[in-house]
Amino acid sequence: MPEEIIQVNHVSKNFKDIIAVNDLSFTVLKNDVYGFLGQNGAGKSTMIRMLLTLIRPSSGEINIFGKQLATHRIESLKRMGAIIEKPDVYKYLSAFQNLALFAKLSGMRPSKSLLMDALKQVGLQNREHDLVKTFSQGMKQRLGIAIALIHEPDIIILDEPTNGLDPQGIADMRKMISYLQQERKKTVLVSSHLLSEIEQIATRILIIDKGKKLIEGEASTLLDPSNTMIEIKALKLEEALAKLRNSQWESLLVPGDEHSIKLKMSKNLIPKLHQWLVQNNVDIISMIPRHSLEDLFLQVTSGKNNVESI
């Protein structure tokens, strides 16, 4: 079984009367790209700041590499690198000077070749002497990753790393995260509101809402096409629903709403369902399959607060 890198056990964080994180538990495994998702105000950034010891939990326990973070803070932080929203860099220094400075602040005495290699890994090898004030937001994010990686951490934590990036910058960040996991064998925890990006790179996913866990599991399981949700709208909805309840499709029906019928099935059955609806004179307005991360996110955050792990 893969090594458990981060263990969060029943952690809560209160700010006076506000419960930012509410009895949250989750596990990040070695070499995960762990997608940490939630709406604005869900508690993601608060949890990340607790992982980085920037704030303390009100209750619960955090373990990093099997050791309590509260009692092994320095040891744990040495094995972690992070970017919280936008990287904090000095705009009147060059990329090389920024990287050298932050390396020294972390207790390192890196050679010029080591610093250049770090810049090369994030695609800044031709801009090393340019002042950071001339950089695009995407280039600043790349420099931030170089700074986070210079001490060779085992865990990289990225809080909304695509904020302020254009489409090319977002694509570059996605490739960078995949590179860190696949080539550098790093464990990456990444929070983002861009669900389509997380869907492409995450190995495991956690969705929280109002500080509580809604769902956690392998991305391949949560986004399994065999569990495709089919949403049907018909002219005579109640009549169509009655026909489905008295058919071989009854066991696949799931609770819908007053405007649609929903079934969960393998995507391979969709053509047969469509054929059956036509043969049984069901006047279809639309028939939409949903199994993307966005669909899952909207499904579990629409008023549901039950904890589920897959």
Buried (B, 14 or more C-beta within 10 A) or exposed (E): EEEBBBBBBEBBBBEEEEBBBBBBBBBBBBBBBBBBBBBEEBBBBBBBBBBBBEBEBBEBBBBBBEBEBEEBBEEBBBBBBBBBBBBEBEEEBBBBBBBBBBBEEBEBEBEEEBBBEBBEBBBBEEBBEBBBEEBEBBBBBBBBBBBBBBBEBBBBBBBBBBBBBEEEBBBBBBEBBBBBBEEEEBBBBBBBBBBEBBBBBBBBBBBBBBBBBBBBBBBEEBBBEEBBBBBBBBEEBEEBBEBBEEBEBEEBBEEBEEEBBBBBBEBEBBEEBBEBBEEEEBEEEEBEBBBBBEBBBEBBBEEEEEEEEE
